[in-house]
Amino acid sequence: MSNVGVTDAPLLSMDEDLFSVKPYVTGLSSFINTCETPMTISIQGDWGSGKTSMMNMIKENMLDTVWPIWFNTWQFSQFRMGNGLAFSMIDVLIKGLGGKKNVLSTVAKGVLGFTRKVACVATDAVVGGEAAGMIRDVTTPTEDVDVAQEILRLKENFQKLVDEKLAKEKKNRVVIFVDDLDRLEPAKAVELLEILKLFLDCKNCVFILAVDYEVVTTGIREKYGDNVSAQKGRNFFDKIIQLPFKMPVAHYSVSKYVGDMMSKIGISVEGNDNELFTALIRTSIGFNPRAMKRLFNTYQLLDFVSRGTVMNIPNNIRQRILFTVVCLQTGFEELYTYLVSNDVDAQILQELSGTGDNDDIFDEILPKDTPVNMLQEKRASIQRFMPHFIKALQIDDDETVSEEELRNLRVILKSSSITSINSLETSAMEDEVWARRNYSKDIVKSVCDKLQDIDDFRVKIPRKRDEKGMLPTFAYCCVDRQSANGVKYTLSFYVDWRPDNMIELGAELARADNHSVQEFRDMMGENPLNMKKKPAFWDWGGYWYKDLMCFNRNDYTIEQQIIDLIRNIVAGLK
């Protein structure tokens, strides 16, 4: 059996190129080989976008012409090294050029003069005993340091090391890769950039830095105060960085990668399936390599689980829906949690895709304190995702979501919940609840369709479970109206199940304008529907008529009786 899971280790060579970035690697390599020096290049991109892999491929592509030195700040940033971090970086660079202890001593004095303080820390395992000891030696200098002179001496010594190393190795330049700068505290990252510029701005040297512009500007504000203007932050970045290169995430050849990964994780890709899977990824998590690897790993775990827990769903459909649900879970956690907790029907899917009648569903899903701009952004993102989500559910080509397709989705959602915070148990009681819920929905939908000649009735199905975790079994037939005296209200008729398995029809009338509760009640009266039994009145502004009619579930005339009653009530309204 082949290994499963996708490691997050960065790529090491062009042979492992997953996204067809070779033209970018080749172009950057050519520039590095021929550019004027000194030169500093930034590799910019979000966390997990592949910066380290890009630098590894550039390094591997240039081994014949340059002498590479690699410094990974992540190895050092986990320690509270203070100014020792700067010394450690320079120590690594000088040792990479074959420098000796006397050069290290000069470096230490220069760093001390620049920073005025070098922390004494126990970092022998990271820095090396000689370097760590030297930090201690220079923390209490016996004489004043001439900063300008020490900087000049450092540059001269560093340049000498560069020239000697290039002559010995028969290379044309030194390329220094500084990785994971964006993992440092922004102010510390800025400090390292300052030291690089001040000390090591030398001929035949090219620095390639994995750092994002936002990290630099944030570090400038942290280091020099929030009053530093955006333009000054830009000027600093431009002074340090001569060539900014943004990771070409939008141009990654993702389709081939997705196809290869689908094959690796055991999903058969036929026809337009690869296009569908690619669209699901693009509209949920995007094409960030690290995020995609997490997605595939989550899918593989749930695939193992669902093989033994999901029955009566063909394997190819199970896999496709499961992958779709993992995209939902990873990209839209709040929506995923909502669907798992409240279950899902066709109306919910329509509303989420922007084709339903209810615009309030996003208010139910997203936290109440979500800023308006973020609410709009998340809403737009969900609506871009949903058409692909619905397409993935299909077992036919009718573009509607059948009850069988919904059942498949519900089963897979519950199976997937082991990687989220919610878990629901399937039971015979749950199945019965769904059967009753669907019965109510079907009656109400048919009633609404046959009442369109008198008003614009719509179906409303409550989704939230009660305090006991039970799903509602009732459905509403609703219409917005206005009375003769100008009062706006919503009239609803509901079909629900009683404890004795009988079906009841009730009605609600609720205020829908800015009138106070008392004004609303005064204008509508005590019995606005003129029924024999007076309604209860809710203190928020609504009338409730319970048990207008009661039926046996086997009564085939239920639908027509409800239609006749509603027509009579609407005709009698003032």
Secondary structure as UniProt FT lines:
FT   HELIX           14..16
FT   HELIX           22..34
FT   STRAND          39..44
FT   TURN            47..48
FT   HELIX           51..61
FT   TURN            62..65
FT   STRAND          66..72
FT   HELIX           74..77
FT   TURN            82..83
FT   HELIX           84..96
FT   TURN            97..98
FT   HELIX           101..115
FT   HELIX           124..127
FT   HELIX           129..138
FT   HELIX           147..169
FT   STRAND          173..179
FT   HELIX           181..183
FT   HELIX           186..199
FT   TURN            203..204
FT   STRAND          205..210
FT   HELIX           213..224
FT   TURN            226..227
FT   HELIX           230..240
FT   STRAND          243..246
FT   HELIX           249..251
FT   HELIX           254..264
FT   TURN            265..266
FT   TURN            271..272
FT   HELIX           273..284
FT   HELIX           289..309
FT   HELIX           315..331
FT   HELIX           333..342
FT   HELIX           346..352
FT   TURN            353..354
FT   HELIX           361..365
FT   TURN            368..369
FT   HELIX           372..393
FT   HELIX           403..416
FT   HELIX           417..419
FT   HELIX           428..450
FT   TURN            451..454
FT   STRAND          458..460
FT   TURN            467..468
FT   STRAND          475..482
FT   TURN            484..485
FT   STRAND          488..497
FT   TURN            499..500
FT   STRAND          503..511
FT   HELIX           517..524
FT   TURN            528..529
FT   STRAND          536..538
FT   TURN            539..541
FT   STRAND          542..551
FT   TURN            553..554
FT   TURN            556..557
FT   HELIX           558..572
//
